[in-house]
């Protein structure tokens, strides 16, 4: 399945990567980068981590939580869109 990224999610992902680079050690930075690359290349790799939004289970958006961030996805046809990346500590 193809993973596409909305412009707003691309900006949010960039901010998240910069934050991880500022506050985490080199090992965590590398793991975060590898997760992002794998998620975008092989969406199936994070499929088992996806879950419906607990606050809005009827929305067609699911999330995966990793590295203190919530990654929001929406399936549209043959593609999966990454529609948002939020700091988990600030989003609830």
C-alpha positions in Angstrom: 0.0 0.0 0.0 1.3 3.4 -0.9 1.9 5.9 1.9 1.4 9.6 1.1 2.0 12.6 3.3 -0.2 15.7 3.5 1.7 19.0 3.5 0.6 19.7 7.1 1.8 16.3 8.2 5.1 16.8 6.4 5.6 20.0 8.4 4.6 18.3 11.6 7.0 15.4 10.9 9.8 17.8 10.3 9.2 19.6 13.6 9.0 16.2 15.4 12.3 15.1 13.9 14.0 18.4 14.9 12.6 18.0 18.5 13.9 14.4 18.7 17.3 15.6 17.4 17.5 18.3 20.1 16.5 16.2 23.1 17.4 12.6 22.4 20.6 10.6 22.2 22.1 9.5 18.9 20.6 6.0 19.2 17.1 7.3 19.7 17.5 9.8 16.8 18.6 6.9 14.5 15.7 4.7 15.7 13.2 7.5 15.1 14.6 8.2 11.6 14.5 4.4 10.8 10.9 4.2 12.0 9.8 7.1 9.8 11.6 5.7 6.8 10.1 2.2 7.3 6.7 3.6 8.0 6.7 5.6 4.7 8.2 2.7 2.7 6.4 -0.2 4.3 3.1 0.9 5.8 2.3 -2.7 6.6 5.1 -2.6 9.2 3.1 -0.4 11.4 -0.4 -1.8 10.6 -0.4 -3.9 13.8 0.2 -0.7 15.8 -2.7 1.2 14.4 -5.8 1.7 16.5 -8.9 3.8 16.2 -8.9 7.1 17.9 -10.3 6.5 21.4 -12.0 9.9 21.5 -13.5 9.6 18.1 -13.9 5.9 17.1 -16.3 6.7 14.3 -13.8 8.8 12.4 -12.0 7.2 9.4 -8.6 8.0 11.0 -6.4 5.6 13.0 -3.2 6.3 14.9 0.1 4.7 15.9 2.0 5.9 18.9 5.8 5.8 18.8 8.6 7.8 20.3 6.2 10.0 22.2 4.3 11.0 19.0 0.9 10.2 17.6 0.9 9.4 13.9 -2.5 9.8 12.3 -3.4 7.9 9.1 -6.4 7.8 6.8 -7.0 5.1 4.2 -8.1 6.6 0.8 -8.5 4.1 -2.0 -5.1 2.4 -2.7 -3.2 4.9 -0.6 -2.7 5.5 3.1 -2.3 9.2 4.0 -0.2 10.3 6.9 -2.5 13.3 7.9 -0.9 14.4 11.2 1.9 14.0 13.7 1.4 15.3 17.2 3.5 15.2 20.3 1.6 12.7 22.5 2.3 14.8 25.7 0.7 17.9 24.2 -2.3 16.3 22.4 -4.5 15.0 25.1 
